[in-house]
Amino acid sequence: MALLTHLLACAFGMGSWVAINGLWVEVPLLVTVLPEQWYLPSYITIIIQMANVGPLFVTLMNRFRPGLLKEVAVIYAIVSVGVMACLLLAFLWNHTSLISGTSHSIPFLVLTFFLALVDCTSSVTFLPFMMQLQPQYTSTFFIGEGLSGLIPALIALGQGSGISSCTNVSYEVNITTGNETMESTIFHLESRYLPPKFSTLIFFLLMTAMMLTCLLAFFFLTRQPKVWELSKQHLFSSNIVLNSFDQVLHEGPDLQLNRGCSCSKDLKGPGDILSQKFSYSLTKLTLIYLLITWVSALTNGVLPSVQSYSCLPYGHTTYHLAATLSSMANPLACIVAMLLPSRSLTLMSILTMAGTGFGAYNMAIAVMSPCPLLQQSQWGDAIIVLSWVLFTGTLSYVKAMAGVILRSRSHSALVWYGVLEQLGSLLGALLMFPLVNVYSLFKSADYCSLQCPA
């Protein structure tokens, strides 16, 4: 039964960000087809942040009308919307419309908003729902959340999305000198994109299947015994424990989660109901929330907007590898967090600084685009891919451990985790969108026809 619940929690967590992660790993192919081209990542980033109206609505309802919004009903609604949006995207992703004489992929952008609405709202509903289950399933949920990046990345690797080669192209030009006109042949290199092994239609249908899996997993998780139901089963076996349970009932379930059950010493091992209590001062809790906000701003707002500019100057294969391998780093970091957990705020701060350093290198390369450091060297290709993987991996570990720490406190602590995660993402996106799309701080170019100084 425990193994089944672990699998369900993993599948449930997988649906939290699978749709948006699927979009990101498919971007190397999408930028070659959709009219937005290199601007597409920044469009996706700002649309994701616009979708924060979802978590904002849920948070305000929980604050001013507690109990009116049923968590289970909200999750059913948003996951169902995610299934429908993925299915429609499979058939409408490449449709375009003219706005002021310029072609835009309106269906793709609109459906991206609904997918983002689902995933953003999951930040303030999925993890708080896990409070109803035993604590050991929280780490499994984070592994599933990481798999929401890994599985689309593996599919994209198998698809070979966005891979190109340089082809020597010739064309005739007329050159007029005095009274003579001569024809001349000019040769130059152009990027030619290799066809993917399977279509974008199939890719988005696979994303639809993953969202359906999440919906089914949630259905069965709602049928699992809750923490307080399990408490009754354990506590009714002894009068001493029964008295403790009665006391906790009068104090309320939230206080029970904050203080820990008075009988926890008798309930060790796999049957332990509540996670071990760790006390953190207000200063340390503030630091944890600041880390969540900063890390989310970098991983969800600032750096995704410029990934194409930092990687495409090294070639489409490098961009493809950076996008997919960095997505794989997320679940690997969550697995490490489960096997080697550390509640040390010093370690979390050091890893945050290290991840910020890798992010700073990625940003510097993007600013130098289209002629960054080591462009013609394999070392340049390897370093930028490794930098993206380490950037994602270190900061994903920090986010996972912050979630584990706050899980030991209360339901509201996890809600605020989701709120600040989305706030950081919003601030990062609002900062980057004008820099990319208005002030054109970052320059794009065709890799094969670049003329950079040696």
ChimeraX attribute file (.defattr): number of C-alpha atoms within 10 A of each C-alpha:
attribute: neighborCount
match mode: 1-to-1
recipient: residues
	/A:1	7
	/A:2	10
	/A:3	8
	/A:4	11
	/A:5	18
	/A:6	19
	/A:7	17
	/A:8	24
	/A:9	27
	/A:10	25
	/A:11	27
	/A:12	30
	/A:13	29
	/A:14	27
	/A:15	31
	/A:16	30
	/A:17	23
	/A:18	28
	/A:19	28
	/A:20	25
	/A:21	24
	/A:22	24
	/A:23	19
	/A:24	23
	/A:25	29
	/A:26	26
	/A:27	25
	/A:28	28
	/A:29	25
	/A:30	22
	/A:31	17
	/A:32	17
	/A:33	13
	/A:34	19
	/A:35	16
	/A:36	17
	/A:37	16
	/A:38	24
	/A:39	20
	/A:40	20
	/A:41	26
	/A:42	26
	/A:43	18
	/A:44	24
	/A:45	26
	/A:46	21
	/A:47	21
	/A:48	26
	/A:49	24
	/A:50	17
	/A:51	22
	/A:52	22
	/A:53	13
	/A:54	20
	/A:55	24
	/A:56	17
	/A:57	12
	/A:58	20
	/A:59	21
	/A:60	11
	/A:61	14
	/A:62	17
	/A:63	10
	/A:64	9
	/A:65	11
	/A:66	11
	/A:67	10
	/A:68	9
	/A:69	13
	/A:70	12
	/A:71	17
	/A:72	14
	/A:73	9
	/A:74	16
	/A:75	19
	/A:76	14
	/A:77	13
	/A:78	22
	/A:79	24
	/A:80	16
	/A:81	17
	/A:82	28
	/A:83	24
	/A:84	17
	/A:85	22
	/A:86	26
	/A:87	20
	/A:88	18
	/A:89	24
	/A:90	20
	/A:91	16
	/A:92	16
	/A:93	22
	/A:94	18
	/A:95	14
	/A:96	16
	/A:97	12
	/A:98	10
	/A:99	10
	/A:100	7
	/A:101	7
	/A:102	10
	/A:103	14
	/A:104	18
	/A:105	20
	/A:106	17
	/A:107	18
	/A:108	21
	/A:109	17
	/A:110	15
	/A:111	20
	/A:112	25
	/A:113	22
	/A:114	22
	/A:115	28
	/A:116	25
	/A:117	24
	/A:118	30
	/A:119	27
	/A:120	29
	/A:121	27
	/A:122	24
	/A:123	23
	/A:124	26
	/A:125	23
	/A:126	24
	/A:127	22
	/A:128	23
	/A:129	18
	/A:130	22
	/A:131	20
	/A:132	17
	/A:133	23
	/A:134	20
	/A:135	19
	/A:136	17
	/A:137	19
	/A:138	24
	/A:139	25
	/A:140	23
	/A:141	25
	/A:142	30
	/A:143	26
	/A:144	29
	/A:145	25
	/A:146	30
	/A:147	28
	/A:148	31
	/A:149	27
	/A:150	26
	/A:151	21
	/A:152	28
	/A:153	25
	/A:154	16
	/A:155	19
	/A:156	28
	/A:157	19
	/A:158	12
	/A:159	20
	/A:160	21
	/A:161	27
	/A:162	24
	/A:163	22
	/A:164	20
	/A:165	16
	/A:166	16
	/A:167	13
	/A:168	12
	/A:169	11
	/A:170	12
	/A:171	9
	/A:172	10
	/A:173	11
	/A:174	10
	/A:175	11
	/A:176	10
	/A:177	8
	/A:178	6
	/A:179	5
	/A:180	7
	/A:181	10
	/A:182	9
	/A:183	10
	/A:184	10
	/A:185	9
	/A:186	10
	/A:187	10
	/A:188	12
	/A:189	16
	/A:190	18
	/A:191	18
	/A:192	15
	/A:193	16
	/A:194	13
	/A:195	14
	/A:196	16
	/A:197	12
	/A:198	14
	/A:199	12
	/A:200	21
	/A:201	17
	/A:202	13
	/A:203	19
	/A:204	24
	/A:205	18
	/A:206	18
	/A:207	29
	/A:208	24
	/A:209	14
	/A:210	23
	/A:211	29
	/A:212	20
	/A:213	18
	/A:214	25
	/A:215	23
	/A:216	16
	/A:217	21
	/A:218	23
	/A:219	15
	/A:220	14
	/A:221	21
	/A:222	13
	/A:223	8
	/A:224	15
	/A:225	13
	/A:226	16
	/A:227	17
	/A:228	18
	/A:229	13
	/A:230	16
	/A:231	20
	/A:232	13
	/A:233	9
	/A:234	18
	/A:235	20
	/A:236	13
	/A:237	10
	/A:238	9
	/A:239	10
	/A:240	11
	/A:241	20
	/A:242	17
	/A:243	15
	/A:244	15
	/A:245	22
	/A:246	11
	/A:247	14
	/A:248	19
	/A:249	14
	/A:250	10
	/A:251	11
	/A:252	10
	/A:253	14
	/A:254	15
	/A:255	16
	/A:256	20
	/A:257	19
	/A:258	19
	/A:259	17
	/A:260	19
	/A:261	22
	/A:262	14
	/A:263	15
	/A:264	15
	/A:265	8
	/A:266	12
	/A:267	15
	/A:268	13
	/A:269	7
	/A:270	9
	/A:271	12
	/A:272	18
	/A:273	22
	/A:274	24
	/A:275	19
	/A:276	15
	/A:277	15
	/A:278	13
	/A:279	13
	/A:280	13
	/A:281	8
	/A:282	9
	/A:283	8
	/A:284	12
	/A:285	17
	/A:286	12
	/A:287	14
	/A:288	24
	/A:289	18
	/A:290	15
	/A:291	23
	/A:292	27
	/A:293	24
	/A:294	21
	/A:295	26
	/A:296	24
	/A:297	24
	/A:298	24
	/A:299	21
	/A:300	21
	/A:301	29
	/A:302	25
	/A:303	25
	/A:304	20
	/A:305	29
	/A:306	23
	/A:307	21
	/A:308	28
	/A:309	28
	/A:310	30
	/A:311	29
	/A:312	24
	/A:313	28
	/A:314	26
	/A:315	20
	/A:316	23
	/A:317	19
	/A:318	19
	/A:319	26
	/A:320	26
	/A:321	26
	/A:322	26
	/A:323	27
	/A:324	28
	/A:325	23
	/A:326	23
	/A:327	28
	/A:328	23
	/A:329	25
	/A:330	28
	/A:331	25
	/A:332	18
	/A:333	25
	/A:334	28
	/A:335	20
	/A:336	14
	/A:337	22
	/A:338	20
	/A:339	10
	/A:340	9
	/A:341	15
	/A:342	17
	/A:343	14
	/A:344	9
	/A:345	17
	/A:346	10
	/A:347	12
	/A:348	21
	/A:349	15
	/A:350	13
	/A:351	19
	/A:352	23
	/A:353	15
	/A:354	16
	/A:355	25
	/A:356	20
	/A:357	15
	/A:358	21
	/A:359	21
	/A:360	16
	/A:361	17
	/A:362	23
	/A:363	19
	/A:364	14
	/A:365	23
	/A:366	26
	/A:367	17
	/A:368	16
	/A:369	23
	/A:370	24
	/A:371	23
	/A:372	19
	/A:373	17
	/A:374	14
	/A:375	20
	/A:376	15
	/A:377	10
	/A:378	10
	/A:379	12
	/A:380	17
	/A:381	23
	/A:382	14
	/A:383	14
	/A:384	24
	/A:385	24
	/A:386	17
	/A:387	20
	/A:388	27
	/A:389	23
	/A:390	22
	/A:391	28
	/A:392	25
	/A:393	23
	/A:394	23
	/A:395	27
	/A:396	26
	/A:397	26
	/A:398	27
	/A:399	25
	/A:400	26
	/A:401	23
	/A:402	22
	/A:403	21
	/A:404	22
	/A:405	22
	/A:406	21
	/A:407	25
	/A:408	22
	/A:409	23
	/A:410	19
	/A:411	22
	/A:412	16
	/A:413	19
	/A:414	27
	/A:415	23
	/A:416	17
	/A:417	25
	/A:418	25
	/A:419	23
	/A:420	22
	/A:421	25
	/A:422	28
	/A:423	22
	/A:424	25
	/A:425	28
	/A:426	25
	/A:427	19
	/A:428	27
	/A:429	28
	/A:430	18
	/A:431	14
	/A:432	21
	/A:433	22
	/A:434	13
	/A:435	14
	/A:436	20
	/A:437	14
	/A:438	9
	/A:439	9
	/A:440	12
	/A:441	14
	/A:442	19
	/A:443	15
	/A:444	18
	/A:445	15
	/A:446	16
	/A:447	21
	/A:448	19
	/A:449	12
	/A:450	13
	/A:451	11
	/A:452	10
	/A:453	5
	/A:454	7
